[in-house]
Amino acid sequence: MPELSPTIGRSGPDEPHDEQPYTYRREPLSEPDWRRFPAWRDVTEAEWRDPQWQRVHCVRNVRQLRAVVGDALSDEFCADLTDDQAQWATMSLLVPPQMLNTIAPQAVPRGPGSLTDAFVHDPVRRYMLPLRSDRTDPALDGWTSHPFASRDSLHEQDMWITEGLVHRYPTKVLAELLPTCPQYCGHCTRMDLVGNSVPQVAKLKFSAKPADRLDAMLRYLESSPGIRDVVVSGGDLANMPWPRLEAFVTRLLELENIRDIRLASKALVGLPQHWLAADVLAGLERLASLARSRDVSLALHTHANAAQSVTPLVAEASRAVLATGIRDVRNQGVLLRGVNDSPEALLDLCFALADHAGVTPYYFYMCDMIPNAEHWRVALHEAQRLQTSILGWLPGFATPRIVCDVPLVGKRWVHQTTEYDRTLGISHWDKNYRTRLDTTGEGPGDGAYVYYDPIHTLPEEGRTWWRERWGTPAQGATPLPPA
């Protein structure tokens, strides 16, 4: 992980250097010019701000990407992306124009292949349009997946009380209302459930009807006075018809035991046009008013990983959502190698969110141990150094915690590990409560909660230890077993 450089900063050439490793300056936001892409040359601002236009014109495959960008992406790049989708990807392609427009935002096509390098090295491209060559980088030493990677790495389905309702913490639940999003991130922790099936992964399907699933969730919450906090997620709530979502949240607000409701939508960043729609804002205002009348905290959580994703439209949408009266908009990013694994990248993102969009930096999750994700994951000690590096720059309430979502435990601050063997990359974690799996004897028991660093980040002694036990890592992707 790169250290903060003493020469880094944004001071001008004639300004004195204050010798700090990072120089804060409130940089203005800019909306990249979508007209730089051939297919969008005649798209008007009114069309660009239309959520339906954005949804219709999402990029779903390499052919459509080529149609938007033209021949400014090389044949080699397109073949690399095609190979990834066919052999490695756990998520299908789905990139809204808003998000695609933030990839290589300053690069303008100037001939065949002219955007290729800018796309290859772009942080947003790395998780929205992953390449086969990302996953098979020689630096990974062949470990494209960790031996303990799994389709449902957090065991959320094992902790379903009713279909889609995860009861992992004593007072909190996660309600997975739907299995789709307006955009699909390559690193999605719910790759087992969310999105279309891909050659590597036949996705799990909900068996009950949507209305029946939501009714079952509400019945369980009504009968469980010890639950006070509901994260309403999916998938992404922006894909749920607003009347159905509003009706569900309204019924949550009628439950006396529910004191906190958090709505989850990456679309605030990937499709801000949805959250600027008049019917959505009017509905949010109704929910916020009802929440205030019942002394319930209602917030929206989003997911931005790179500062360039925070554009004026994103800021406008966030401010509009806050103006409805909800308590907060917070960001839960994912710590990803090559995307935001430097203090500068994290601080730039946090300041962009806080200064312009009114979004509170909240968490950065270490990338979960899903298959074919080792090129994104960082070691625990790298995450610990990053957390230390960003302390002191932001207000305390806006300093994000970097957390490890430990299987069968939950979120743990990266400095909370009880034991950590950096040679083998094995960390041990405690928890002070029981999940349903623990109480039924299906959990591993005290002292057995572990997390693993990527093997390619270990010293040679550690790599040898893993090779002796697991053999030479596979060089090719194979389909994952069914759920």
TIPAVEX-361696 format. One record per residue (C-alpha): residue in three letters; z, y, x. Coordinates in steps of 0.2 Angstrom, whole numbers, plus 5000, padded with zeros to 4 digits. Example, Ala and Ser with C-alpha at 12.3 -4.5 7.8 and 13.67 -1.06 7.14 Angstrom:
R; Ala; 5039; 4978; 5062
R; Ser; 5036; 4995; 5068
//
This chain:
R; Met; 5000; 5000; 5000
R; Pro; 4995; 5017; 5008
R; Glu; 5009; 5028; 5013
R; Leu; 5009; 5046; 5007
R; Ser; 4999; 5055; 5020
R; Pro; 5007; 5071; 5028
R; Thr; 4989; 5079; 5026
R; Ile; 4987; 5075; 5008
R; Gly; 4988; 5090; 4996
R; Arg; 4977; 5102; 4986
R; Ser; 4981; 5118; 4996
R; Gly; 4966; 5128; 5000
R; Pro; 4961; 5131; 5018
R; Asp; 4969; 5148; 5019
R; Glu; 4985; 5143; 5011
R; Pro; 5000; 5138; 5022
R; His; 5004; 5119; 5022
R; Asp; 5022; 5116; 5016
R; Glu; 5023; 5099; 5025
R; Gln; 5026; 5090; 5009
R; Pro; 5017; 5073; 5007
R; Tyr; 5010; 5079; 4991
R; Thr; 5005; 5096; 4984
R; Tyr; 5007; 5100; 4966
R; Arg; 4994; 5111; 4958
R; Arg; 4990; 5111; 4939
R; Glu; 4972; 5106; 4940
R; Pro; 4961; 5110; 4925
R; Leu; 4954; 5096; 4914
R; Ser; 4936; 5094; 4912
R; Glu; 4925; 5084; 4900
R; Pro; 4911; 5075; 4910
R; Asp; 4894; 5079; 4904
R; Trp; 4888; 5064; 4894
R; Arg; 4870; 5071; 4895
R; Arg; 4869; 5066; 4913
R; Phe; 4865; 5048; 4907
R; Pro; 4847; 5046; 4901
R; Ala; 4852; 5038; 4884
R; Trp; 4863; 5052; 4879
R; Arg; 4853; 5067; 4885
R; Asp; 4850; 5073; 4867
R; Val; 4867; 5068; 4860
R; Thr; 4875; 5083; 4852
R; Glu; 4894; 5088; 4853
R; Ala; 4896; 5085; 4834
R; Glu; 4889; 5067; 4837
R; Trp; 4900; 5065; 4853
R; Arg; 4916; 5070; 4843
R; Asp; 4911; 5058; 4828
R; Pro; 4922; 5042; 4830
R; Gln; 4909; 5032; 4821
R; Trp; 4895; 5037; 4833
R; Gln; 4907; 5032; 4847
R; Arg; 4910; 5015; 4840
R; Val; 4892; 5011; 4836
R; His; 4886; 5016; 4853
R; Cys; 4899; 5006; 4863
R; Val; 4892; 4996; 4878
R; Arg; 4894; 4977; 4874
R; Asn; 4883; 4969; 4888
R; Val; 4874; 4973; 4904
R; Arg; 4858; 4976; 4894
R; Gln; 4866; 4990; 4884
R; Leu; 4874; 4998; 4900
R; Arg; 4857; 4998; 4908
R; Ala; 4850; 5006; 4893
R; Val; 4863; 5020; 4894
R; Val; 4862; 5023; 4913
R; Gly; 4844; 5019; 4916
R; Asp; 4839; 5012; 4933
R; Ala; 4852; 5022; 4942
R; Leu; 4862; 5006; 4943
R; Ser; 4855; 4994; 4955
R; Asp; 4849; 4976; 4951
R; Glu; 4862; 4969; 4962
R; Phe; 4876; 4978; 4953
R; Cys; 4869; 4972; 4936
R; Ala; 4868; 4954; 4942
R; Asp; 4886; 4955; 4949
R; Leu; 4892; 4961; 4932
R; Thr; 4882; 4948; 4923
R; Asp; 4889; 4934; 4934
R; Asp; 4907; 4940; 4931
R; Gln; 4904; 4939; 4912
R; Ala; 4896; 4922; 4913
R; Gln; 4909; 4914; 4925
R; Trp; 4925; 4924; 4928
R; Ala; 4929; 4937; 4914
R; Thr; 4943; 4934; 4902
R; Met; 4938; 4948; 4891
R; Ser; 4921; 4953; 4884
R; Leu; 4913; 4969; 4888
R; Leu; 4917; 4983; 4876
R; Val; 4917; 5001; 4882
R; Pro; 4916; 5016; 4871
R; Pro; 4905; 5031; 4877
R; Gln; 4920; 5041; 4879
R; Met; 4927; 5029; 4892
R; Leu; 4911; 5025; 4900
R; Asn; 4908; 5044; 4903
R; Thr; 4924; 5045; 4913
R; Ile; 4917; 5032; 4926
R; Ala; 4910; 5042; 4941
R; Pro; 4912; 5058; 4932
R; Gln; 4904; 5069; 4945
R; Ala; 4890; 5057; 4949
R; Val; 4872; 5062; 4942
R; Pro; 4858; 5050; 4942
R; Arg; 4845; 5055; 4955
R; Gly; 4834; 5040; 4956
R; Pro; 4835; 5021; 4956
R; Gly; 4852; 5014; 4961
R; Ser; 4859; 5031; 4964
R; Leu; 4875; 5028; 4954
R; Thr; 4879; 5011; 4961
R; Asp; 4891; 5016; 4975
R; Ala; 4900; 5028; 4964
R; Phe; 4902; 5015; 4950
R; Val; 4907; 5002; 4962
R; His; 4921; 5012; 4969
R; Asp; 4927; 5020; 4953
R; Pro; 4944; 5016; 4947
R; Val; 4940; 5016; 4929
R; Arg; 4925; 5004; 4932
R; Arg; 4936; 4992; 4941
R; Tyr; 4946; 4987; 4926
R; Met; 4933; 4991; 4912
R; Leu; 4918; 4984; 4920
R; Pro; 4924; 4971; 4932
R; Leu; 4912; 4963; 4945
R; Arg; 4911; 4945; 4951
R; Ser; 4912; 4952; 4969
R; Asp; 4929; 4961; 4964
R; Arg; 4937; 4944; 4960
R; Thr; 4929; 4934; 4975
R; Asp; 4933; 4948; 4988
R; Pro; 4936; 4939; 5005
R; Ala; 4952; 4948; 5007
R; Leu; 4959; 4937; 4993
R; Asp; 4958; 4922; 5004
R; Gly; 4951; 4912; 4990
R; Trp; 4965; 4915; 4978
R; Thr; 4956; 4922; 4963
R; Ser; 4970; 4915; 4952
R; His; 4988; 4912; 4956
R; Pro; 4993; 4893; 4954
R; Phe; 5006; 4899; 4941
R; Ala; 4994; 4910; 4931
R; Ser; 4992; 4906; 4913
R; Arg; 4983; 4911; 4897
R; Asp; 4999; 4918; 4889
R; Ser; 5008; 4923; 4904
R; Leu; 5023; 4931; 4895
R; His; 5025; 4916; 4883
R; Glu; 5023; 4928; 4868
R; Gln; 5016; 4915; 4856
R; Asp; 5030; 4903; 4861
R; Met; 5042; 4917; 4854
R; Trp; 5033; 4920; 4838
R; Ile; 5045; 4920; 4824
R; Thr; 5031; 4921; 4812
R; Glu; 5013; 4922; 4816
R; Gly; 5010; 4938; 4827
R; Leu; 5029; 4943; 4827
R; Val; 5036; 4941; 4845
R; His; 5055; 4942; 4845
R; Arg; 5059; 4942; 4864
R; Tyr; 5073; 4955; 4865
R; Pro; 5089; 4955; 4854
R; Thr; 5086; 4971; 4845
R; Lys; 5067; 4973; 4847
R; Val; 5051; 4965; 4840
R; Leu; 5033; 4966; 4844
R; Ala; 5021; 4965; 4829
R; Glu; 5004; 4960; 4833
R; Leu; 4995; 4966; 4818
R; Leu; 4977; 4962; 4823
R; Pro; 4967; 4954; 4838
R; Thr; 4954; 4967; 4841
R; Cys; 4953; 4984; 4851
R; Pro; 4940; 4998; 4852
R; Gln; 4939; 4994; 4870
R; Tyr; 4943; 4979; 4881
R; Cys; 4952; 4981; 4897
R; Gly; 4948; 4967; 4910
R; His; 4966; 4965; 4914
R; Cys; 4972; 4963; 4896
R; Thr; 4989; 4953; 4896
R; Arg; 4984; 4947; 4879
R; Met; 4968; 4939; 4885
R; Asp; 4972; 4923; 4876
R; Leu; 4972; 4932; 4859
R; Val; 4963; 4948; 4859
R; Gly; 4944; 4950; 4858
R; Asn; 4929; 4939; 4857
R; Ser; 4929; 4922; 4865
R; Val; 4920; 4922; 4882
R; Pro; 4913; 4907; 4892
R; Gln; 4930; 4906; 4901
R; Val; 4942; 4908; 4886
R; Ala; 4941; 4901; 4869
R; Lys; 4952; 4914; 4860
R; Leu; 4967; 4910; 4849
R; Lys; 4964; 4914; 4831
R; Phe; 4977; 4919; 4818
R; Ser; 4977; 4906; 4805
R; Ala; 4985; 4916; 4790
R; Lys; 4977; 4930; 4780
R; Pro; 4981; 4947; 4787
R; Ala; 4991; 4952; 4771
R; Asp; 5001; 4936; 4772
R; Arg; 5005; 4938; 4790
R; Leu; 5011; 4956; 4788
R; Asp; 5021; 4951; 4773
R; Ala; 5030; 4937; 4783
R; Met; 5034; 4950; 4797
R; Leu; 5042; 4962; 4784
R; Arg; 5052; 4948; 4776
R; Tyr; 5059; 4943; 4793
R; Leu; 5063; 4960; 4798
R; Glu; 5072; 4963; 4781
R; Ser; 5082; 4948; 4783
R; Ser; 5087; 4952; 4801
R; Pro; 5099; 4967; 4802
R; Gly; 5101; 4965; 4821
R; Ile; 5083; 4971; 4823
R; Arg; 5081; 4990; 4824
R; Asp; 5066; 4993; 4835
R; Val; 5048; 4988; 4831
R; Val; 5032; 4990; 4842
R; Val; 5017; 4990; 4831
R; Ser; 5003; 4984; 4841
R; Gly; 4989; 4971; 4842
R; Gly; 4975; 4973; 4848
R; Asp; 4974; 4991; 4845
R; Leu; 4980; 5000; 4829
R; Ala; 4964; 5011; 4830
R; Asn; 4954; 4996; 4824
R; Met; 4965; 4994; 4808
R; Pro; 4960; 5003; 4793
R; Trp; 4971; 5017; 4791
R; Pro; 4977; 5014; 4773
R; Arg; 4983; 4996; 4778
R; Leu; 4992; 5003; 4794
R; Glu; 5000; 5017; 4784
R; Ala; 5006; 5005; 4771
R; Phe; 5014; 4993; 4784
R; Val; 5023; 5007; 4793
R; Thr; 5029; 5014; 4776
R; Arg; 5036; 4998; 4772
R; Leu; 5045; 4997; 4789
R; Leu; 5052; 5014; 4786
R; Glu; 5060; 5008; 4770
R; Leu; 5070; 4995; 4779
R; Glu; 5087; 5002; 4783
R; Asn; 5090; 4993; 4799
R; Ile; 5074; 5000; 4807
R; Arg; 5078; 5015; 4818
R; Asp; 5063; 5016; 4830
R; Ile; 5045; 5013; 4827
R; Arg; 5032; 5014; 4841
R; Leu; 5013; 5013; 4837
R; Ala; 5002; 5007; 4851
R; Ser; 4984; 5013; 4854
R; Lys; 4974; 5014; 4870
R; Ala; 4961; 5022; 4859
R; Leu; 4970; 5039; 4862
R; Val; 4962; 5038; 4879
R; Gly; 4947; 5027; 4876
R; Leu; 4942; 5034; 4859
R; Pro; 4952; 5050; 4856
R; Gln; 4939; 5054; 4842
R; His; 4948; 5042; 4831
R; Trp; 4965; 5051; 4832
R; Leu; 4957; 5067; 4829
R; Ala; 4950; 5061; 4812
R; Ala; 4956; 5071; 4797
R; Asp; 4962; 5056; 4787
R; Val; 4971; 5049; 4802
R; Leu; 4980; 5065; 4806
R; Ala; 4985; 5067; 4788
R; Gly; 4992; 5050; 4787
R; Leu; 5002; 5052; 4803
R; Glu; 5009; 5068; 4795
R; Arg; 5015; 5058; 4780
R; Leu; 5023; 5045; 4791
R; Ala; 5031; 5058; 4802
R; Ser; 5038; 5067; 4787
R; Leu; 5045; 5051; 4780
R; Ala; 5052; 5045; 4797
R; Arg; 5061; 5062; 4799
R; Ser; 5068; 5060; 4781
R; Arg; 5076; 5043; 4786
R; Asp; 5081; 5048; 4804
R; Val; 5069; 5036; 4811
R; Ser; 5060; 5039; 4828
R; Leu; 5041; 5037; 4826
R; Ala; 5031; 5038; 4842
R; Leu; 5014; 5034; 4849
R; His; 5011; 5024; 4865
R; Thr; 4995; 5024; 4874
R; His; 4987; 5017; 4890
R; Ala; 4980; 5028; 4904
R; Asn; 4978; 5021; 4921
R; Ala; 4968; 5035; 4930
R; Ala; 4969; 5054; 4930
R; Gln; 4950; 5055; 4927
R; Ser; 4953; 5047; 4910
R; Val; 4963; 5062; 4904
R; Thr; 4950; 5074; 4898
R; Pro; 4950; 5089; 4886
R; Leu; 4946; 5078; 4871
R; Val; 4961; 5066; 4876
R; Ala; 4972; 5081; 4877
R; Glu; 4966; 5088; 4861
R; Ala; 4969; 5072; 4852
R; Ser; 4987; 5070; 4859
R; Arg; 4992; 5088; 4855
R; Ala; 4985; 5085; 4837
R; Val; 4995; 5069; 4835
R; Leu; 5011; 5078; 4841
R; Ala; 5007; 5092; 4829
R; Thr; 5009; 5080; 4815
R; Gly; 5028; 5079; 4818
R; Ile; 5030; 5062; 4827
R; Arg; 5043; 5062; 4840
R; Asp; 5033; 5058; 4856
R; Val; 5017; 5052; 4864
R; Arg; 5021; 5041; 4879
R; Asn; 5010; 5032; 4892
R; Gln; 5012; 5014; 4897
R; Gly; 4999; 5011; 4911
R; Val; 4996; 4996; 4922
R; Leu; 4998; 4996; 4941
R; Leu; 4982; 4990; 4947
R; Arg; 4975; 4988; 4965
R; Gly; 4961; 4999; 4968
R; Val; 4964; 5009; 4953
R; Asn; 4981; 5018; 4954
R; Asp; 4990; 5009; 4969
R; Ser; 4994; 5025; 4978
R; Pro; 5007; 5038; 4976
R; Glu; 4994; 5051; 4975
R; Ala; 4984; 5042; 4961
R; Leu; 5000; 5039; 4951
R; Leu; 5006; 5057; 4953
R; Asp; 4989; 5065; 4948
R; Leu; 4989; 5054; 4932
R; Cys; 5007; 5058; 4927
R; Phe; 5004; 5077; 4930
R; Ala; 4988; 5077; 4920
R; Leu; 4996; 5068; 4906
R; Ala; 5012; 5079; 4906
R; Asp; 5004; 5096; 4910
R; His; 4989; 5095; 4898
R; Ala; 4991; 5082; 4885
R; Gly; 5010; 5083; 4881
R; Val; 5010; 5064; 4885
R; Thr; 5026; 5058; 4893
R; Pro; 5024; 5045; 4908
R; Tyr; 5034; 5031; 4903
R; Tyr; 5030; 5014; 4911
R; Phe; 5018; 5007; 4924
R; Tyr; 5018; 4988; 4922
R; Met; 5014; 4977; 4936
R; Cys; 4998; 4967; 4931
R; Asp; 5003; 4951; 4923
R; Met; 4999; 4934; 4930
R; Ile; 4984; 4930; 4920
R; Pro; 4969; 4919; 4927
R; Asn; 4956; 4928; 4938
R; Ala; 4967; 4943; 4941
R; Glu; 4973; 4942; 4959
R; His; 4962; 4956; 4964
R; Trp; 4971; 4968; 4953
R; Arg; 4989; 4962; 4956
R; Val; 5000; 4971; 4969
R; Ala; 5016; 4963; 4978
R; Leu; 5033; 4967; 4972
R; His; 5037; 4976; 4988
R; Glu; 5022; 4987; 4986
R; Ala; 5027; 4991; 4968
R; Gln; 5045; 4995; 4975
R; Arg; 5038; 5007; 4988
R; Leu; 5027; 5016; 4975
R; Gln; 5042; 5018; 4964
R; Thr; 5052; 5026; 4978
R; Ser; 5037; 5037; 4983
R; Ile; 5035; 5045; 4966
R; Leu; 5054; 5049; 4964
R; Gly; 5058; 5068; 4964
R; Trp; 5041; 5075; 4960
R; Leu; 5042; 5074; 4941
R; Pro; 5056; 5078; 4929
R; Gly; 5067; 5064; 4927
R; Phe; 5062; 5061; 4909
R; Ala; 5044; 5061; 4914
R; Thr; 5046; 5050; 4929
R; Pro; 5039; 5033; 4925
R; Arg; 5048; 5017; 4928
R; Ile; 5037; 5004; 4937
R; Val; 5042; 4987; 4929
R; Cys; 5039; 4969; 4931
R; Asp; 5037; 4960; 4915
R; Val; 5045; 4944; 4920
R; Pro; 5040; 4928; 4910
R; Leu; 5053; 4924; 4898
R; Val; 5064; 4939; 4903
R; Gly; 5055; 4955; 4899
R; Lys; 5053; 4972; 4907
R; Arg; 5063; 4973; 4923
R; Trp; 5063; 4988; 4934
R; Val; 5055; 4983; 4951
R; His; 5072; 4986; 4960
R; Gln; 5082; 4975; 4949
R; Thr; 5077; 4958; 4957
R; Thr; 5092; 4947; 4961
R; Glu; 5083; 4938; 4976
R; Tyr; 5066; 4941; 4984
R; Asp; 5058; 4930; 4997
R; Arg; 5044; 4941; 5004
R; Thr; 5037; 4927; 5015
R; Leu; 5034; 4916; 5000
R; Gly; 5032; 4930; 4988
R; Ile; 5045; 4923; 4976
R; Ser; 5057; 4934; 4966
R; His; 5071; 4929; 4955
R; Trp; 5077; 4939; 4940
R; Asp; 5092; 4939; 4928
R; Lys; 5094; 4944; 4910
R; Asn; 5109; 4947; 4900
R; Tyr; 5103; 4941; 4883
R; Arg; 5095; 4925; 4876
R; Thr; 5078; 4923; 4868
R; Arg; 5074; 4910; 4855
R; Leu; 5067; 4899; 4868
R; Asp; 5084; 4900; 4877
R; Thr; 5094; 4896; 4862
R; Thr; 5084; 4881; 4857
R; Gly; 5084; 4874; 4875
R; Glu; 5066; 4877; 4878
R; Gly; 5069; 4890; 4890
R; Pro; 5071; 4887; 4909
R; Gly; 5090; 4892; 4909
R; Asp; 5099; 4904; 4920
R; Gly; 5093; 4907; 4938
R; Ala; 5076; 4901; 4934
R; Tyr; 5067; 4917; 4930
R; Val; 5054; 4920; 4943
R; Tyr; 5039; 4930; 4947
R; Tyr; 5026; 4928; 4961
R; Asp; 5017; 4940; 4972
R; Pro; 4998; 4937; 4975
R; Ile; 4996; 4924; 4989
R; His; 4984; 4934; 4999
R; Thr; 4997; 4948; 5001
R; Leu; 5009; 4936; 5010
R; Pro; 5011; 4934; 5029
R; Glu; 5002; 4919; 5036
R; Glu; 5018; 4908; 5035
R; Gly; 5019; 4911; 5017
R; Arg; 5000; 4907; 5014
R; Thr; 5002; 4891; 5024
R; Trp; 5017; 4886; 5013
R; Trp; 5007; 4888; 4997
R; Arg; 4991; 4879; 5004
R; Glu; 5002; 4864; 5009
R; Arg; 5008; 4863; 4991
R; Trp; 4993; 4868; 4982
R; Gly; 4978; 4864; 4994
R; Thr; 4964; 4875; 4997
R; Pro; 4961; 4888; 4983
R; Ala; 4946; 4885; 4972
R; Gln; 4931; 4895; 4976
R; Gly; 4923; 4895; 4959
R; Ala; 4929; 4899; 4941
R; Thr; 4931; 4885; 4929
R; Pro; 4934; 4887; 4910
R; Leu; 4952; 4888; 4905
R; Pro; 4960; 4875; 4894
R; Pro; 4961; 4879; 4876
R; Ala; 4977; 4887; 4869
//
